[in-house]
Amino acid sequence: MEIRVGIIGAGSIAGTHARILAQNKRVRFSSVFDVVRERAGAFAETIGGQAAGSPEAVFEASDAVYITTPNAAHQDLAIAALERGIHVFSEKPMATSLNGARALLEAAERSRALYQIGHNRRFADVYKCTRRLLKEGAVAAYSVHIKMNRGELKKPHWVADPKKTGGFLYETPIHLLDMARWLFGDVDSLTCLARSNVYHELDDFSILMTFVDGAHATFTSSAHASWLFPFERIEIFGDHTTIETMEMDKVRYSPGNEQESLMYDFTQKHWENRWGYVEENQRFIDAIVSGGQTPVTALDGYKSIELVEACYRSARQGERITLPLTP
Ligand SMILES: NC(=O)c1ccc[n+]([C@@H]2O[C@H](COP(=O)([O-])OP(=O)(O)OC[C@H]3O[C@@H](n4cnc5c(N)ncnc54)[C@H](O)[C@@H]3O)[C@@H](O)[C@H]2O)c1
């Protein structure tokens, strides 16, 4: 079965997905659209397919479409594709508002086509290893510390514009808000403090979360921390046990006092594998071929937006917010 794949937004992450998809014998690139016409042309020349003059032209030529534009355009493009019965892989976030995410969730439920959201970290070795250790009962998560920093909001140029991103939480920390759900289950309530310090939007966050299953977590995020390693880390504390992740590179596990700690080191794997991009693309194509469910669904995308919105609501209102939210 050959799958005709189109691309909308011929930028940096589209290049990553395309390089990986090009290795998949079931994929044929159909067409590429970008608001900057020359980018679509250059992209099509490198990966194959035709440069298209509009998103509709991409839809017409494709069985599946990758939406890799800046954030604010994701929702409408995804809904348009799903309404035409075209499978969608959308980069995160699925939308830049709760109402937008709800509309997209409903469109995905109505459509016969599949939808996958690009929470690539679910396929990253460090997080798969962490989830396995938790499932095996190596650590019963009582309390958790999560950090997800970004070095700057300068590259690409649009990431400091909340009209394009939805706000910093939609752009970067959404990855680990989704990861918190994936590792510890649904969030019951949260409190968020935030301030605008360096950029013209809220750019420093301190969040306290409780999970339905009883664990609680702190989550901190700064948009301007410099790229000091590890800019992303999760520490999980159990009964004299700890799991600690270091970006997408390593997991350290302490099974108990006076015992040797174990280190899982993924640094020698190619970064496209280590960051989960290879498996998320493979699983999307597999789901289309098998007619099954995608591994990260529209509901997962919606729930990550709900967490982002709960943080912004709490920061603005100065109140603890209980989930699920009413739109
Ligand atoms: N999952 C991840 O790890 C990851 C990593 C990087 C980026 N992303 C996400 O991918 C998306 C793209 O990020 P990027 O770094 O590739 O950005 P980029 O600026 O490199 O590329 C975006 C491209 O989209 C084009 N574009 C803008 N508006 C468009 C529209 N309405 N229709 C068609 N094309 C349009 C731009 O001209 C540009 O070529 C963002 O949503 C970002 O959050 C995810």
The ligand as a Gaussian input file, in Angstrom:
#p B3LYP/6-31G(d) Opt

LIG

0 1
 N        7.889000      18.182000      18.145000
 C        9.012000      18.871000      18.148000
 O       10.002000      18.483000      18.750000
 C        9.072000      20.171000      17.370000
 C       10.313000      20.739000      17.074000
 C       10.330000      21.918000      16.324000
 C        9.134000      22.507000      15.935000
 N        7.956000      21.939000      16.279000
 C        6.680000      22.549000      15.852000
 O        6.625000      22.481000      14.432000
 C        6.032000      23.651000      13.894000
 C        6.986000      24.300000      12.897000
 O        8.174000      24.656000      13.575000
 P        9.552000      24.879000      12.766000
 O       10.611000      24.959000      13.787000
 O        9.667000      23.893000      11.673000
 O        9.286000      26.339000      12.161000
 P        9.916000      26.965000      10.837000
 O        9.747000      28.434000      10.968000
 O       11.261000      26.403000      10.574000
 O        8.939000      26.428000       9.673000
 C        7.607000      26.828000       9.520000
 C        7.302000      26.942000       8.033000
 O        5.892000      27.158000       7.868000
 C        5.699000      28.166000       6.873000
 N        4.379000      28.761000       7.111000
 C        4.031000      29.733000       7.984000
 N        2.687000      29.912000       7.979000
 C        2.189000      29.016000       7.081000
 C        0.883000      28.722000       6.609000
 N       -0.204000      29.344000       7.115000
 N        0.733000      27.787000       5.650000
 C        1.814000      27.141000       5.128000
 N        3.098000      27.385000       5.538000
 C        3.266000      28.296000       6.506000
 C        6.872000      29.104000       7.049000
 O        7.109000      29.870000       5.871000
 C        8.008000      28.116000       7.348000
 O        8.655000      27.673000       6.174000
 C        5.670000      24.512000      15.081000
 O        4.338000      24.284000      15.444000
 C        6.575000      24.021000      16.198000
 O        6.013000      24.193000      17.478000
 C        7.909000      20.783000      16.968000

